[in-house]
């Protein structure tokens, strides 16, 4: 009963958060940082006893210009979370030892031994005790550890490249030249055994190729391995990987899955160890591995024969699967959503049972404990940000789900676009599915701009799931009053083999472009979209289609093309999968049919383009050569028929990883669309220094006001505006006199001082105001706590409204006493106070003011008493004063809004 009540509360809270986010009066605007600083969670592993959960949380850090991943431990019973690792280097791939005694993980933090010739730390195996303490390294190879599995609490098996040969050591010590696809000197990637107690490493395999994946049997006696045979396999799909079954006791191996139909993706042993399951990509094409359907096979150790599992599902698998005592659980491909299903083994066949529950329709990743009942999964929709949940599987129904992560709390205070799963008739008169994001503050009677955001792949899919990234920041465009359409065009995955292969063998562009165009026409026909205000953007294959659309029609007013191809002949030679991709989708190589490559290449149609286009590329992109960007840019520039801009990200590969580059991409592209589509662009003044008083005055100009009074209107009342600062929603200003008077009708103040801080306020009055504000708005507010105050308020607050400013020098306490008569001469009240926001603000996008001066502010001490904290106009800015005691008339407060509403 307790869990049912908890679930009801959870669902109500989720609804309240979503409902509050739709209230434009209280929601805060999306910023670039909301996108590029978003937190992510992954690699959820359940302990052997089913109670604990270790997982990876990735938090982008501005100072490091990248994300840093650390391990977290969650107690599923008590729903408590503890951070296990810290530091500048990321941790990944956590796994429990067989009894749960240790947690292992991979990290490149420096050990003093595991470094390459250049001194760069390589990824090694580390251990940590789940009850806490410092982690310690257990391997120190020169090469990095690729993957690993536990045998028992004392033994692991891992894969790593062999130590450098004499040839490699001598060559690499002299220069950093690269010989392309130097198969002869590519080091083997082998399996090794490691004993924790003796620190002994034993080489288990003597293969001369590279083991790219392996799976260890539950008893540790057998291992299945996938071996890469050619460094150019990704390029031309020749020399397929081989699969072997090793007997670790005898050292013998045998090749399995020999038939050409097998293209293994993942291996999972059955819990009884009598066999294992594999997922394999089935492809009709005899050569190339692009359009496929993922199937599952079971390999019985005794029979030594793979048996296909009848999924009874034409579209096949969507992704990974997890084995259970009685079979396996899998996500079946189902368009923009998946179908979670349990396949129960019954002799030599399997019975499919769909898993149901409140979240089942929108689960996109999961894991199951050894008991087959403990389930952790992620749940989201395009309007509900991703969170992870814990539940129990009871007769294939998810029972008592409990949210176990609180990722991206800042999203809870944002207005999030309403979304809809829509369908229209596309090419060949077939149904196309897509996600439609509505403009913020949408009104049915109006028409709005439309931005089409096209996913990459092409064998990827836009799920009915949360997806806000630097390449696809939907809500930033919805915030600009635009619809966003994410179409799952012909060739996308999750819609079956026929749909995926429909654009192959020379049909590339022929179906996808009509699909997208007909989707745009459909929205125009519904009276939702202004046909004169259309934009389009995409990355990788999404960029290819963006470019194609600009050569097909002139109706798009702005385009953003990230890492897109314009010349297919050069792509065939320069992309790391050039031959396999181009030969498959165009039906021949450029050596066999140069005319087809000429006809299909947008480069020779760029004279038709009238859409202003911004181009992005990573400098070291192996997927789409940046030379494609140069060709695109130079052609549009030299033709001179439209505007073009080209941005290159130094050191980046296919998708920018640095926070600064992601931010630049969003801001450049958004400014481009503001200029050419939304017509709202105002060029930045390059002489205006960020953080200068002039820049802050400009920001202050746009702070919400009502009849000149700072604050926002909620429920017909003037209340404080809160902004993001140091991980919390805090009042931009101290509570003003006008705001406090909304609560206390007897509170009097001089005319013209509405925006001065409310002063001479007792601690009890501050608490009473907080209670009133929470009740009046339906949101939770509180005071700053003393623990938070130490990180928020500045004792040494130069440049703010303290007695130092009035005196004109850094004043000591003795001179402060001498100046008291002077202050009294100025008159009654608090003559030294200034209007809130009169001095320099703190923060970046959302400034917070008066943290170091004006009025000291009431904070909540650990014993629930009040303490006046921070600088004030009647006290010197002296860090040596242990307990500041400003006069009562120089004490006020500010509010903190609890993220999540009710």
C-alpha positions in Angstrom: 0.0 0.0 0.0 2.8 2.3 0.9 4.4 1.8 -2.6 1.0 2.5 -4.3 0.7 5.8 -2.5 4.3 6.6 -3.4 3.6 5.9 -7.1 0.5 8.1 -7.0 2.5 10.9 -5.4 5.3 10.4 -8.0 2.9 10.6 -10.9 1.2 13.6 -9.5 4.5 15.4 -8.9 5.6 14.6 -12.5 2.3 16.1 -13.7 2.7 19.2 -11.6 6.3 19.7 -12.8 5.1 19.5 -16.4 2.1 21.7 -15.8 4.2 24.3 -14.0 6.7 24.3 -16.8 3.9 25.3 -19.2 3.1 28.4 -17.2 4.9 31.2 -19.1 4.5 33.5 -16.1 6.8 31.5 -13.9 8.9 29.5 -16.3 12.4 30.6 -17.1 13.7 30.8 -20.7 15.9 28.2 -22.3 19.6 29.2 -22.7 22.5 27.6 -24.6 23.9 26.4 -21.3 20.7 24.4 -20.5 21.5 22.3 -23.6 25.3 22.0 -23.5 25.5 21.5 -19.7 22.8 18.9 -19.5 23.6 15.9 -17.3 23.4 12.3 -18.5 23.1 8.9 -16.8 24.2 5.5 -18.2 25.7 2.1 -17.5 23.2 1.0 -14.8 24.4 -2.2 -13.1 22.4 -4.0 -10.4 24.2 -5.7 -7.6 24.0 -9.5 -7.2 21.7 -9.1 -4.2 19.4 -6.8 -6.2 19.6 -3.9 -3.6 22.3 -1.6 -4.9 22.8 0.1 -8.3 26.0 1.5 -9.6 25.8 3.8 -12.6 27.6 6.6 -14.4 26.6 10.3 -14.3 28.2 12.6 -16.8 28.3 16.3 -15.9 29.7 18.8 -18.4 32.2 21.2 -16.7 32.8 24.6 -18.1 36.3 24.9 -16.7 37.4 21.6 -18.4 35.4 22.3 -21.6 34.2 18.7 -21.5 32.0 16.3 -19.7 33.4 14.4 -16.7 31.8 11.0 -15.8 31.8 9.6 -12.2 30.3 6.6 -10.5 27.3 6.8 -8.3 25.7 4.2 -6.0 22.0 4.1 -5.3 20.3 2.1 -2.6 17.1 0.9 -4.3 15.4 0.2 -1.0 16.1 3.4 0.7 16.4 5.4 -2.5 19.6 7.0 -1.3 22.4 8.1 -3.7 26.1 8.4 -3.0 28.9 9.6 -5.3 31.7 7.0 -5.4 34.4 8.7 -7.6 35.6 12.2 -8.1 38.4 13.9 -10.1 39.2 15.3 -13.4 39.3 12.0 -15.3 36.2 10.2 -16.2 35.2 6.8 -14.9 33.2 4.3 -17.0 32.0 0.7 -17.4 31.2 -0.1 -13.8 30.6 -3.8 -13.0 30.0 -5.8 -9.8 32.2 -8.7 -8.8 30.4 -12.0 -8.5 29.3 -11.6 -4.9 29.2 -7.8 -4.9 32.4 -7.4 -2.8 33.9 -5.0 -5.3 32.9 -2.5 -8.0 35.3 -2.4 -10.9 35.5 0.4 -13.5 37.7 1.8 -16.2 39.4 5.2 -15.9 42.4 7.0 -17.4 43.4 8.7 -14.1 47.1 8.7 -13.8 48.7 5.8 -11.9 52.3 6.6 -12.6 52.8 3.4 -14.7 50.0 3.1 -17.2 51.0 5.7 -19.8 52.0 5.6 -23.4 55.3 6.8 -24.8 54.0 10.4 -24.8 53.1 10.2 -21.1 49.4 10.1 -21.7 47.5 8.0 -19.2 45.8 5.0 -20.7 42.5 3.5 -19.6 43.0 0.9 -16.8 41.0 -1.2 -14.5 40.3 0.1 -11.0 38.4 -1.2 -8.0 36.4 0.4 -5.3 34.6 -0.9 -2.2 30.9 -0.3 -2.5 30.8 0.7 1.1 33.1 3.6 0.3 36.7 4.6 0.4 39.3 5.5 -2.2 39.5 3.5 -5.4 42.8 1.8 -6.4 44.2 0.6 -9.7 44.8 -3.1 -10.5 46.3 -2.9 -14.0 49.1 -0.8 -15.4 49.4 -1.8 -19.0 51.0 0.6 -21.5 48.0 -0.1 -23.6 44.5 0.7 -22.5 42.0 -1.9 -21.3 39.2 -2.3 -23.9 36.7 -4.4 -22.1 36.5 -6.8 -19.1 34.4 -9.4 -17.3 34.5 -10.8 -13.7 35.1 -14.6 -13.2 34.9 -14.5 -9.4 35.7 -12.0 -6.7 39.5 -12.6 -7.3 39.6 -13.0 -11.1 38.9 -10.8 -14.1 39.3 -11.4 -17.8 40.0 -8.3 -19.9 40.9 -7.4 -23.5 43.8 -5.2 -24.4 46.2 -4.6 -27.3 49.5 -6.4 -27.0 52.4 -4.5 -25.5 54.4 -2.4 -28.2 56.7 -4.4 -30.4 60.3 -3.2 -30.9 59.4 -1.9 -34.3 56.4 0.2 -32.9 58.4 1.5 -30.0 61.3 2.6 -32.2 59.2 4.2 -34.9 56.8 6.0 -32.5 59.7 7.4 -30.5 61.0 9.2 -33.6 57.9 10.6 -35.3 54.1 10.6 -35.2 53.6 9.7 -38.9 50.6 7.4 -39.6 50.7 4.6 -42.2 47.1 4.2 -43.3 45.7 0.7 -42.6 49.1 -0.8 -41.8 47.7 -4.2 -41.1 51.1 -5.8 -40.8 52.0 -3.6 -37.8 48.6 -3.3 -36.1 49.0 -4.7 -32.6 46.8 -7.7 -31.8 44.0 -7.2 -29.3 43.9 -10.3 -27.0 42.4 -11.7 -23.8 44.2 -11.7 -20.5 43.4 -13.1 -17.0 44.1 -11.0 -13.9 44.3 -12.4 -10.3 43.7 -9.7 -7.7 45.4 -11.5 -4.8 48.6 -12.2 -6.7 48.5 -9.4 -9.3 49.3 -12.0 -11.8 48.4 -11.4 -15.5 48.1 -14.4 -17.8 47.7 -14.1 -21.6 44.7 -16.3 -22.6 44.7 -16.0 -26.4 47.5 -15.9 -29.0 45.3 -14.5 -31.9 47.1 -12.2 -34.4 43.9 -10.2 -35.1 41.8 -8.0 -32.8 39.1 -9.2 -30.4 36.6 -6.4 -30.5 34.0 -8.0 -28.3 33.7 -11.0 -26.0 31.3 -12.6 -23.5 32.3 -14.9 -20.6 30.1 -17.8 -19.5 28.7 -17.8 -16.0 31.1 -20.5 -14.8 34.1 -18.7 -16.4 35.1 -21.8 -18.5 34.0 -20.5 -22.0 34.2 -17.2 -23.8 32.7 -16.2 -27.1 34.9 -13.7 -29.1 34.4 -11.5 -32.2 37.6 -10.9 -34.1 38.2 -8.1 -36.5 40.1 -9.3 -39.6 40.7 -6.1 -41.6 41.3 -2.5 -40.7 39.3 -1.5 -43.7 36.2 -3.6 -42.9 34.2 -0.5 -42.0 35.2 1.0 -45.3 34.3 -1.8 -47.7 32.5 -4.5 -45.6 34.9 -7.2 -46.9 36.7 -9.7 -44.7 33.9 -10.1 -42.1 34.8 -10.5 -38.5 35.1 -14.1 -37.3 33.4 -15.6 -34.2 35.1 -18.1 -32.0 34.1 -20.2 -28.9 37.1 -20.6 -26.6 37.4 -23.4 -24.0 39.5 -21.6 -21.3 40.4 -24.8 -19.6 41.9 -26.5 -22.6 42.9 -23.4 -24.5 41.2 -24.7 -27.6 38.9 -22.7 -29.8 36.5 -23.4 -32.6 35.0 -21.0 -35.2 31.2 -20.7 -35.0 28.5 -18.7 -36.8 30.3 -19.3 -40.1 27.5 -18.6 -42.5 27.4 -15.3 -44.3 23.9 -14.5 -42.9 25.4 -13.9 -39.5 26.6 -10.4 -38.5 26.9 -10.5 -34.7 26.2 -7.4 -32.7 25.8 -8.5 -29.0 26.4 -11.7 -27.0 24.6 -12.6 -23.8 25.0 -15.9 -22.0 21.9 -17.7 -20.7 21.8 -17.7 -16.9 22.3 -21.5 -16.7 25.5 -21.3 -18.8 24.3 -24.0 -21.2 24.3 -21.7 -24.2 24.1 -18.0 -25.2 22.0 -15.6 -27.2 23.3 -13.3 -29.9 21.8 -10.5 -31.8 22.6 -10.5 -35.5 22.0 -8.1 -38.3 20.2 -9.7 -41.2 20.8 -8.0 -44.5 19.4 -8.8 -48.0 22.4 -7.2 -49.7 25.2 -9.8 -50.3 27.9 -7.3 -49.5 27.0 -4.3 -47.5 25.8 -3.9 -43.9 23.5 -0.9 -43.9 19.8 -1.7 -44.2 19.3 -4.5 -41.8 16.8 -6.2 -39.4 18.2 -7.3 -36.0 17.4 -10.9 -35.1 18.2 -13.1 -32.1 19.7 -16.6 -32.1 20.4 -19.1 -29.4 23.5 -21.2 -29.5 23.4 -24.4 -27.5 26.8 -25.5 -26.2 25.8 -29.2 -26.4 24.3 -29.2 -29.9 26.8 -26.6 -31.3 24.1 -25.3 -33.6 22.6 -21.7 -33.6 18.8 -21.6 -33.5 16.9 -18.6 -34.7 14.4 -17.3 -32.1 11.0 -16.5 -33.7 10.3 -13.0 -32.5 7.1 -12.9 -34.6 7.9 -9.3 -35.2 8.7 -8.1 -38.7 10.6 -5.0 -37.6 13.0 -7.0 -35.4 14.9 -5.6 -32.5 15.4 -1.9 -31.6 18.6 -2.4 -29.5 20.1 -4.5 -26.8 18.6 -7.3 -24.7 19.0 -8.8 -21.3 18.9 -12.5 -20.4 16.8 -13.9 -17.6 16.5 -17.3 -16.0 13.7 -18.3 -18.3 14.7 -16.4 -21.5 15.4 -12.8 -22.3 13.8 -9.3 -22.3 14.2 -7.1 -25.4 13.1 -3.9 -27.0 11.3 -4.6 -30.2 11.5 -2.0 -33.0 8.2 -0.1 -33.3 8.8 3.2 -35.1 9.1 6.2 -32.8 8.4 4.0 -29.8 9.6 0.5 -28.8 7.7 -2.6 -27.5 9.2 -4.1 -24.4 8.8 -7.8 -24.5 9.7 -10.9 -22.5 10.6 -14.1 -24.4 10.1 -17.2 -22.3 11.9 -20.4 -23.4 9.8 -23.5 -23.6 11.9 -26.4 -24.9 13.2 -25.4 -28.3 10.8 -22.5 -28.8 10.1 -19.1 -27.1 6.8 -17.6 -26.1 6.5 -13.8 -26.4 4.8 -11.8 -23.7 4.6 -8.0 -23.9 5.6 -6.1 -20.7 3.0 -3.5 -19.6 2.8 -0.7 -17.1 2.5 3.1 -16.9 5.9 3.7 -18.5 6.2 0.7 -20.8 5.4 2.6 -24.0 8.3 5.0 -23.7 11.2 3.0 -22.3 14.5 3.3 -24.3 17.0 1.6 -22.1 16.9 -0.9 -19.3 18.6 -3.6 -17.2 17.3 -6.5 -15.1 18.8 -8.0 -11.9 19.8 -11.6 -11.4 16.4 -12.3 -9.8 14.7 -11.5 -13.1 12.4 -9.1 -11.2 14.4 -6.1 -10.3 14.1 -3.7 -13.3 15.8 -0.3 -13.9 14.9 1.7 -16.9 14.8 5.1 -18.4 11.6 6.8 -19.3 10.9 10.0 -21.2 8.8 11.7 -23.9 9.8 14.7 -26.0 8.0 16.8 -23.4 9.3 14.9 -20.3 13.1 14.9 -19.7 14.7 11.5 -19.2 14.9 10.0 -15.7 15.7 6.5 -14.5 13.3 4.4 -12.5 13.3 1.3 -10.4 10.4 -1.1 -10.5 9.5 -4.8 -10.1 8.5 -7.2 -12.9 5.4 -9.0 -11.7 3.8 -11.3 -14.3 5.3 -9.0 -17.0 3.9 -5.9 -15.6 6.0 -3.1 -14.2 4.9 -2.6 -10.6 5.6 0.3 -8.2 8.0 2.4 -10.3 10.2 4.7 -8.3 12.2 7.5 -9.8 15.9 7.1 -8.8 17.6 9.9 -10.6 17.1 13.7 -10.4 18.9 14.7 -13.6 18.8 18.3 -14.9 16.8 19.9 -12.2 17.1 23.2 -14.1 14.7 21.7 -16.7 11.9 21.5 -14.2 11.5 25.3 -14.2 11.5 25.6 -18.0 8.6 25.9 -20.3 8.8 22.7 -22.4 7.2 22.3 -25.8 4.0 20.2 -26.1 4.7 17.4 -28.6 2.6 15.2 -30.8 3.3 12.0 -32.8 2.0 12.8 -36.3 1.6 10.9 -39.6 1.3 11.9 -43.2 1.4 10.4 -46.7 5.0 10.6 -48.0 6.8 9.2 -51.0 5.1 6.2 -52.7 2.0 7.3 -50.8 3.3 5.5 -47.7 2.7 6.7 -44.2 5.6 8.7 -42.6 5.8 9.2 -38.9 7.4 12.2 -37.1 7.6 14.2 -33.9 6.0 17.6 -33.9 7.2 20.1 -31.2 4.7 23.0 -30.7 5.7 26.6 -30.2 5.8 27.8 -26.6 2.6 29.7 -25.9 1.0 28.2 -28.9 -2.4 29.5 -29.9 -4.6 27.5 -32.4 -5.8 30.5 -34.3 -2.3 31.6 -35.3 0.2 30.4 -37.9 3.8 29.9 -36.9 7.2 29.4 -38.5 8.4 25.8 -39.0 12.0 24.5 -38.6 12.5 21.0 -39.9 15.2 19.1 -37.9 16.4 16.0 -39.8 18.1 13.1 -38.0 21.3 11.5 -39.2 22.0 7.9 -40.1 20.1 7.4 -42.3 19.5 4.3 -40.2 18.7 6.2 -37.1 15.4 7.3 -35.8 13.8 10.2 -33.9 12.1 8.5 -30.9 9.1 9.7 -29.0 11.7 10.6 -26.3 13.5 13.5 -24.8 16.3 14.8 -27.1 17.8 18.2 -26.5 21.3 18.4 -27.9 23.6 20.9 -29.4 22.8 19.6 -32.9 19.0 19.4 -32.2 18.0 22.1 -29.6 14.2 21.9 -30.2 13.0 24.0 -27.3 15.3 26.9 -28.2 13.4 27.2 -31.5 10.0 26.5 -29.9 10.9 29.4 -27.6 11.3 31.6 -30.7 7.7 30.8 -31.6 8.3 28.0 -34.1 7.1 24.5 -34.7 9.8 21.9 -35.0 9.3 18.8 -37.1 11.5 15.7 -36.7 10.6 13.4 -39.6 11.4 9.6 -39.7 11.9 9.5 -43.5 12.3 6.5 -45.7 15.6 4.7 -44.7 15.2 5.4 -41.0 15.6 2.5 -38.6 12.8 0.9 -36.4 10.3 0.7 -39.3 11.3 -2.6 -40.8 13.7 -3.9 -43.4 11.7 -2.8 -46.4 11.6 0.8 -45.1 15.3 0.8 -44.3 16.5 -0.6 -47.7 14.0 1.4 -49.8 16.6 4.2 -50.4 19.4 1.8 -51.4 20.7 0.8 -54.8 20.5 4.2 -56.4 17.3 5.5 -54.7 19.1 7.8 -52.2 17.4 11.2 -52.0 14.5 9.9 -54.1 12.2 9.1 -51.2 13.5 11.1 -48.3 13.2 14.5 -49.9 9.5 13.9 -50.9 8.8 12.5 -47.4 10.0 15.7 -45.8 8.4 18.0 -48.3 5.1 16.3 -48.0 5.3 16.6 -44.2 5.8 20.3 -44.4 2.9 20.6 -46.9 0.7 18.6 -44.5 1.4 21.0 -41.6 0.7 24.0 -43.9 -2.6 22.4 -45.0 -3.6 22.1 -41.4 -3.3 25.9 -41.1 -0.6 25.6 -38.5 2.5 26.7 -40.4 3.2 29.9 -42.3 4.5 28.8 -45.7 6.7 31.9 -46.0 8.6 31.1 -42.8 10.3 27.7 -43.2 13.8 26.6 -42.1 15.7 23.4 -42.1 18.7 22.0 -40.3 20.5 18.7 -39.6 23.7 17.0 -38.8 25.5 14.2 -40.9 22.8 12.5 -42.9 20.4 15.2 -41.7 22.8 17.7 -43.2 22.9 15.8 -46.5 19.1 16.0 -46.8 19.2 19.7 -45.7 21.5 20.4 -48.5 19.4 18.4 -51.0 16.3 20.4 -50.0 18.0 23.7 -50.6 18.8 22.5 -54.2 15.3 21.2 -54.6 13.3 24.2 -53.5 13.9 27.9 -52.6 11.1 28.0 -50.0 13.4 27.5 -47.0 14.5 30.9 -45.6 17.4 29.5 -43.5 19.5 26.3 -43.4 22.0 24.8 -41.0 24.2 22.0 -42.4 26.5 20.2 -40.1 29.0 17.7 -41.6 27.2 17.1 -44.8 28.3 15.7 -48.2 28.1 17.7 -51.4 30.4 15.6 -53.6 29.9 11.8 -53.5 33.0 10.9 -55.5 35.3 12.5 -53.0 33.2 11.1 -50.1 33.7 7.6 -51.5 37.5 8.0 -51.0 37.6 10.0 -47.8 34.9 8.8 -45.5 36.0 5.9 -43.2 33.0 3.9 -44.5 33.0 5.5 -47.9 32.8 2.4 -50.2 30.3 0.4 -48.1 27.9 3.4 -47.7 28.2 4.9 -51.2 28.3 1.6 -53.1 25.2 0.4 -51.2 23.1 3.5 -51.4 24.1 4.4 -55.0 24.2 0.9 -56.3 27.8 1.2 -57.7 31.1 2.8 -57.0 32.2 6.0 -58.8 34.8 3.9 -60.6 31.9 1.9 -62.1 29.3 4.6 -62.6 30.8 8.1 -62.4 27.8 9.6 -64.1 25.5 8.5 -61.3 27.8 10.1 -58.7 27.8 13.3 -60.7 24.0 13.2 -61.0 23.5 12.5 -57.3 26.0 15.1 -56.0 24.4 18.4 -54.7 27.7 20.2 -55.6 26.7 20.4 -59.2 23.3 21.8 -58.3 24.4 24.5 -55.9 23.7 27.2 -58.4 20.0 26.6 -57.6 20.4 27.5 -53.9 18.8 30.7 -52.7 18.6 29.6 -49.0 21.1 31.4 -46.7 23.2 28.5 -45.3 25.5 28.1 -42.3 27.9 25.2 -42.5 29.6 23.4 -39.6 32.5 20.8 -39.5 34.9 19.2 -37.1 38.5 19.7 -38.3 39.4 16.1 -37.9 36.1 14.5 -39.0 36.8 10.9 -40.4 33.1 10.3 -41.2 32.5 13.3 -43.5 35.7 15.0 -44.6 35.8 18.7 -43.9 36.8 19.1 -47.5 33.1 18.7 -48.2 32.4 21.8 -46.1 35.0 23.7 -48.1 33.4 22.7 -51.4 30.0 23.7 -50.1 31.2 27.0 -48.8 33.3 28.0 -51.7 30.6 27.1 -54.3 27.9 29.2 -52.5 30.4 32.0 -51.9 31.6 32.2 -55.5 28.2 31.8 -57.0 27.0 34.7 -54.8 23.3 33.9 -55.0 22.8 33.6 -51.3 24.6 34.2 -48.0 26.8 31.5 -46.5 28.9 31.1 -43.4 31.4 28.4 -42.5 32.4 27.4 -39.0 35.2 24.8 -38.3 35.8 23.3 -34.9 39.5 22.6 -34.3 40.5 19.2 -33.1 36.9 17.9 -33.3 35.8 14.8 -35.1 32.3 14.1 -36.4 30.3 15.5 -33.5 31.8 18.4 -31.4 32.6 17.3 -27.9 34.0 20.5 -26.3 31.4 22.5 -24.5 32.7 25.7 -26.1 32.3 24.3 -29.5 28.8 23.0 -28.8 27.9 26.4 -27.5 29.3 28.1 -30.5 27.4 25.8 -32.8 24.0 26.5 -31.1 24.6 30.3 -30.9 25.9 30.7 -34.5 23.0 28.6 -35.9 20.3 30.3 -33.8 21.6 33.7 -34.8 21.5 32.6 -38.4 17.9 31.6 -38.1 17.1 34.8 -36.2 18.5 36.8 -39.0 17.0 35.0 -42.0 13.9 33.2 -40.7 12.6 34.9 -37.6 13.8 38.4 -38.6 14.7 39.2 -35.0 18.5 39.2 -35.2 20.3 42.1 -33.6 24.1 41.9 -34.2 26.2 41.9 -31.1 28.3 45.0 -30.5 31.9 43.7 -30.6 33.0 46.7 -28.6 30.8 45.7 -25.7 32.9 43.8 -23.1 31.1 40.9 -21.4 30.7 41.6 -17.7 31.3 45.3 -18.1 29.0 47.7 -16.2 27.6 48.7 -19.6 26.8 45.1 -20.5 25.2 44.5 -17.1 23.1 47.6 -17.5 21.9 46.2 -20.8 21.0 42.9 -19.2 19.3 44.7 -16.3 17.1 46.5 -18.9 15.4 43.2 -19.8 14.8 42.0 -16.2 11.0 41.5 -15.6 9.1 44.5 -14.2 5.6 45.5 -13.5 4.9 49.2 -13.7 8.6 49.8 -13.1 8.7 47.5 -10.1 11.1 44.5 -10.2 9.4 41.1 -10.1 6.9 39.0 -12.0 3.2 38.7 -11.7 1.8 35.4 -10.4 -1.8 35.0 -9.4 -2.2 38.7 -9.7 0.5 39.3 -7.1 4.0 40.8 -7.6 6.5 38.2 -6.5 10.3 37.9 -6.7 11.9 36.6 -9.9 14.2 33.6 -9.4 17.2 32.6 -11.6 19.7 29.8 -11.8 22.8 30.4 -9.6 25.2 27.8 -8.3 22.8 25.0 -8.8 19.8 26.6 -7.2 16.9 28.9 -8.1 17.6 32.0 -6.1 16.0 35.5 -6.1 17.7 37.7 -8.6 17.4 40.5 -6.1 16.7 40.8 -2.4 12.9 40.9 -1.8 11.9 44.4 -2.6 9.7 46.7 -0.6 6.9 46.6 -3.3 7.0 42.8 -3.2 7.0 42.6 0.6 4.0 45.0 0.7 2.0 42.5 -1.3 2.2 40.3 1.8 2.2 42.8 4.6 -0.4 45.5 3.8 0.8 47.5 6.9 4.4 47.7 5.5 5.0 51.4 4.6 7.9 52.9 2.6 8.8 56.2 1.0 7.4 56.9 -2.5 9.8 56.1 -5.3 11.6 53.3 -3.3 9.5 50.4 -4.6 12.7 48.6 -5.8 14.7 49.2 -2.7 15.3 46.0 -0.6 12.6 45.4 2.1 14.5 46.3 5.3 14.0 46.3 9.0 12.4 42.8 8.5 12.6 40.3 11.4 13.4 36.7 10.9 9.9 35.7 11.7 8.5 38.2 9.2 10.8 36.6 6.6 9.5 33.1 7.4 5.9 34.3 7.3 6.5 35.9 3.9 8.0 32.6 2.6 4.9 30.7 3.8 2.6 33.3 2.2 4.5 33.2 -1.1 4.4 29.4 -1.3 0.6 29.3 -0.7 -0.1 32.2 -3.1 1.8 30.7 -6.0 1.4 27.0 -5.5 5.2 26.6 -5.6 7.6 25.9 -2.8 9.8 28.7 -1.5 12.3 28.9 1.3 15.1 30.9 2.8 18.8 30.3 2.0 20.3 27.9 4.5 23.5 28.7 6.4 25.3 25.9 4.7 24.4 27.4 1.3 25.2 30.9 2.4 28.9 30.2 2.8 29.1 29.5 -0.9 26.7 32.3 -2.0 27.4 35.4 -0.1 30.7 37.3 -0.5 32.3 38.6 2.7 34.9 40.5 0.8 32.6 42.2 -1.6 34.5 44.9 -3.3 32.4 47.2 -5.5 29.1 46.5 -3.7 27.1 48.6 -1.4 29.0 48.3 1.9 30.4 50.9 4.2 33.8 50.7 2.4 32.1 52.2 -0.7 30.6 55.0 1.3 33.8 55.7 3.2 35.9 55.5 0.0 38.5 53.1 1.4 38.8 49.6 3.0 37.6 50.5 6.4 38.5 48.8 9.7 36.1 48.2 12.6 37.4 51.1 14.6 36.8 53.6 11.8 33.4 52.0 11.3 32.5 53.0 14.9 33.8 56.5 14.3 31.5 56.9 11.3 28.3 55.9 13.1 27.5 59.5 14.1 27.9 60.5 10.5 25.4 57.9 9.4 23.0 59.1 12.1 23.3 62.6 10.8 22.1 61.5 7.3 18.6 60.9 8.8 16.3 58.1 10.0 15.6 54.9 8.3 18.3 53.3 6.2 19.8 56.2 4.2 22.7 54.1 2.8 20.6 51.6 0.9 20.4 51.6 -2.8 17.9 50.3 -5.3 18.4 46.5 -5.9 20.6 45.9 -8.9 22.5 49.1 -8.6 25.9 47.3 -8.5 27.6 44.5 -10.4 25.7 41.2 -10.8 27.1 37.7 -10.4 26.7 34.8 -12.8 26.7 34.6 -16.6 23.4 34.5 -18.5 21.2 35.1 -15.5 22.7 37.7 -13.2 22.1 37.8 -9.4 22.6 41.1 -7.6 23.6 42.4 -4.1 25.1 39.2 -2.8 27.8 41.1 -1.0 26.1 44.3 0.1 23.0 46.5 0.4 21.0 44.6 3.2 22.4 41.6 5.1 20.0 38.7 4.5 18.3 36.3 6.9 19.4 32.7 6.4 18.2 29.6 8.2 20.7 28.1 10.6 21.0 24.4 11.4 18.9 24.8 14.6 16.2 26.6 12.6 17.0 30.0 14.1 17.8 33.0 11.9 21.2 34.6 11.2 21.9 37.8 9.2 24.4 36.9 6.5 26.4 38.7 3.9 27.6 42.3 3.5 25.5 45.3 4.2 25.6 49.1 3.6 26.3 49.9 7.3 29.2 47.3 7.8 32.7 47.2 6.4 33.7 44.5 4.0 36.1 42.8 6.4 36.6 39.0 6.2 38.0 39.0 9.7 34.7 39.9 11.3 33.4 36.5 12.6 29.8 37.4 13.4 28.5 40.4 11.5 25.8 42.4 13.3 24.2 45.0 11.0 21.6 47.4 12.4 18.1 46.0 12.1 17.2 48.6 9.4 20.0 47.0 7.2 18.6 43.5 7.3 16.3 41.9 4.7 16.2 38.6 2.9 15.9 36.9 -0.5 14.0 33.7 -1.5 15.0 30.3 -2.9 12.5 28.5 -5.1 12.4 24.7 -4.7 12.8 23.2 -8.2 9.9 20.9 -9.1 6.9 23.1 -7.9 4.5 21.3 -5.6 
